[in-house]
């Protein structure tokens, strides 16, 4: 298991009612970036991960595709804490 799978499992455990999707890169096409999408009513949290770069989180409502991450984290623990904070804020 890698870090983003660990994050996926932690988030699905904490937020079982949310739609959380994990996208595995196609290695036959040279893909190395994993993505995780959390969909809430009115919001979208996107997490990108690679072994070499760590985690990037995009969550601003005005975020445009291709802009890059709003925040960057190295560890799964930091990323989990920040994602939980954002999601708890949205769900209140």
LOMIVEX-497619 format. One record per atom (N, C-alpha, C, O): x, y, z; residue in three letters. Coordinates in steps of 0.1 Angstrom, whole numbers, plus 2048, in hexadecimal, padded with zeros to 3 digits. Example, Ala and Ser with C-alpha at 12.3 -4.5 7.8 and 13.67 -1.06 7.14 Angstrom:
residues 2
8847C784EALA
87B7D384EALA
8847DF84EALA
88E7DF855ALA
8807EA847SER
8897F5847SER
88180084FSER
88680B850SER
//
This chain:
residues 92
8097F4800UNK
800800800UNK
80980C800UNK
81380D807UNK
8058167F8UNK
80D8237F8UNK
80582E800UNK
7FA82B805UNK
80B83A800UNK
805844809UNK
7F7849804UNK
7EF84C80DUNK
7F584A7F8UNK
7E784F7F4UNK
7DD8447F6UNK
7D18487F8UNK
7E08387F5UNK
7D682D7F8UNK
7D382E807UNK
7C882C80BUNK
7DE83080FUNK
7DC83281EUNK
7D383E821UNK
7CA83D829UNK
7D584981AUNK
7CC85581BUNK
7BE852817UNK
7B585581EUNK
7BC84B80CUNK
7AF847807UNK
7A883F812UNK
79C841815UNK
7AE835818UNK
7A882D822UNK
7A583482EUNK
79A832834UNK
7AD83D833UNK
7AA84683EUNK
79E84F83CUNK
796850845UNK
79E855830UNK
79385E82DUNK
78685782CUNK
77B85C830UNK
78684B825UNK
779844823UNK
77483F831UNK
76883D833UNK
77E83C83AUNK
77A838847UNK
77484384FUNK
769841856UNK
77A84F84EUNK
77585B856UNK
768861850UNK
760866857UNK
767861843UNK
75C86783BUNK
75585D833UNK
75585E826UNK
74E853838UNK
748848830UNK
73D84C827UNK
73A84581EUNK
73785882AUNK
72C85C822UNK
730864815UNK
72886780DUNK
73D867815UNK
74286F809UNK
7468667FEUNK
74B85B800UNK
74586C7F2UNK
74A8647E6UNK
7598687E5UNK
75D8737E3UNK
76185D7E6UNK
77085F7E6UNK
7758567DBUNK
7738497DCUNK
77C85B7D1UNK
7808547C6UNK
78F8547C5UNK
79685E7C7UNK
7958487C3UNK
7A48477C1UNK
7A78437B3UNK
7A28397AEUNK
7B084B7ADUNK
7B384879FUNK
7C284479EUNK
7CB84B7A2UNK
7C4838799UNK
7D1832798UNK
7D783578BUNK
7D0834781UNK
7E483A78AUNK
7EA83E77DUNK
7EC831774UNK
7EE826779UNK
7EB833768UNK
7ED82975EUNK
7FC82875BUNK
802830754UNK
80381F761UNK
81281D760UNK
81681A752UNK
82181D74EUNK
80D81474AUNK
81181073CUNK
81281D734UNK
81981D72AUNK
80C828739UNK
80D835732UNK
81783E738UNK
81884A735UNK
81F839742UNK
829841749UNK
823849755UNK
82A85275AUNK
817846759UNK
81184E764UNK
81784B771UNK
81B83F774UNK
81985577AUNK
81E853787UNK
81785B792UNK
81B85A79DUNK
80D86378EUNK
80686B797UNK
7F886579AUNK
7F0862791UNK
7F68637A7UNK
7E985D7ABUNK
7E08697AFUNK
7E58747B2UNK
7D38677AEUNK
7CA8727B2UNK
7BE86C7BAUNK
7BA8617B8UNK
7BA8757C3UNK
7AF8717CCUNK
7A587D7CCUNK
7A98897CDUNK
79887A7CAUNK
78E8857C9UNK
7848827D4UNK
77E8777D5UNK
78188D7DCUNK
77688C7E6UNK
76B8967E1UNK
76E8A27E0UNK
75F8907DFUNK
7548997DBUNK
74A89B7E6UNK
7458917ECUNK
7488A77E9UNK
73E8AB7F3UNK
7338B47EDUNK
7368B97E2UNK
7288B67F3UNK
71E8BF7EDUNK
7248CD7EBUNK
7268D47F5UNK
7268D17DFUNK
72B8DF7DDUNK
73A8E17DDUNK
73F8EC7DAUNK
7428D67E0UNK
7508D77E0UNK
7578CB7DAUNK
7528C07D9UNK
7648CD7D7UNK
76C8C27D2UNK
77A8C47D7UNK
7818CE7D6UNK
77F8B97DEUNK
78D8B97E3UNK
7958AF7DAUNK
7918A37D9UNK
79F8B47D4UNK
7A88AB7CCUNK
7B68AA7D2UNK
7BC8B47D7UNK
7BB89E7D3UNK
7C889B7D8UNK
7D08947CDUNK
7CB8897C8UNK
7DC8997CAUNK
7E58927C1UNK
7F188D7C9UNK
7F48937D3UNK
7F68827C5UNK
80287C7CCUNK
80B8757C3UNK
80786E7B9UNK
8188777C5UNK
82386F7BFUNK
82D86C7C9UNK
82F8747D3UNK
8348617C7UNK
83F85D7D0UNK
8498687D2UNK
84E86B7DDUNK
84D86F7C7UNK
8578797C8UNK
8538867CDUNK
85B88E7D3UNK
84788A7CBUNK
8428987CEUNK
8398997DAUNK
8378A47DFUNK
83488E7DFUNK
82A88E7EAUNK
81C8927E6UNK
81888E7DBUNK
8158997EEUNK
80789C7ECUNK
8058AA7E9UNK
80B8B37EEUNK
7FC8AC7DFUNK
7F78BA7DCUNK
7E88BA7DEUNK
7E18B17D9UNK
7E28C47E5UNK
7D48C57E7UNK
7CE8D17E0UNK
7D48DC7E1UNK
7C38CF7D9UNK
7BC8DA7D2UNK
7AE8DA7D8UNK
7A78D07D7UNK
7AA8E57DDUNK
79C8E57E4UNK
7958F27E2UNK
7898F37E5UNK
79B8FD7DDUNK
79490A7DBUNK
7899087D1UNK
78B9027C7UNK
77E90E7D4UNK
77290D7CBUNK
7759137BEUNK
77090F7B4UNK
77E91E7BEUNK
7819247B1UNK
78D91E7AAUNK
7929247A0UNK
7929137AFUNK
79E90C7A9UNK
79A90879BUNK
790901799UNK
7A390A792UNK
7A2906784UNK
7AA8FA781UNK
7B58F9787UNK
7A68F1779UNK
7AD8E5775UNK
7BB8EA76FUNK
7BC8F3767UNK
7C58E3774UNK
7D38E676FUNK
7DB8F0777UNK
7E68F3774UNK
7D48F7781UNK
7DB901789UNK
7E58FC792UNK
7EE904797UNK
7E58EF795UNK
7EE8EA79FUNK
7E88EA7ADUNK
7DC8EE7AFUNK
7EF8E57B7UNK
7EA8E47C4UNK
7E98F17CCUNK
7F08FA7CAUNK
7DF8F17D5UNK
7DE8FD7DEUNK
7E78FB7EAUNK
7ED9057EFUNK
7EA8EF7EEUNK
7F38EC7F9UNK
7FA8DF7F6UNK
7F58D67EEUNK
8068DE7FBUNK
80F8D27F9UNK
8138CC806UNK
8178D480FUNK
8138BF807UNK
8178B8814UNK
8208AC810UNK
81E8A6805UNK
8298A9819UNK
83289D817UNK
82D89081CUNK
82F886816UNK
825891827UNK
82188482EUNK
81288282DUNK
80A88B82BUNK
80F87582EUNK
80187182EUNK
7FA87783AUNK
7EE87A83AUNK
801877846UNK
7FA87C852UNK
7F788B851UNK
7EC88F855UNK
80089384CUNK
7FD8A184AUNK
7F18A3840UNK
7E88AB842UNK
7F189B835UNK
7E789D82BUNK
7DA898830UNK
7CF89F82EUNK
7D988D838UNK
7CD88983EUNK
7C7893847UNK
7BB896847UNK
7D0899850UNK
7CB8A3859UNK
7C58AF852UNK
7BB8B4856UNK
7CC8B4847UNK
7C78C0840UNK
7BA8BC838UNK
7B18C5838UNK
7BA8B1832UNK
7AD8AD82BUNK
7A28AC834UNK
7978B0831UNK
7A48A6840UNK
7998A584AUNK
7948B284EUNK
7888B4850UNK
79E8BC850UNK
79A8C9855UNK
7918D084AUNK
7878D684DUNK
7968CF83DUNK
78E8D5832UNK
7808CF832UNK
7768D6831UNK
77F8C1832UNK
7738BA830UNK
7698BD83CUNK
75D8BF83AUNK
76F8BD848UNK
7668C0854UNK
7608CE853UNK
7558D0856UNK
7688D884EUNK
7638E584CUNK
7588E6841UNK
74E8ED843UNK
7598DE837UNK
74F8DE82CUNK
7428D7831UNK
7378DB82DUNK
7438CD83AUNK
7388C583EUNK
7308CB849UNK
7268C684DUNK
7358D684FUNK
72E8DC85AUNK
7238E5856UNK
71C8EB85EUNK
//
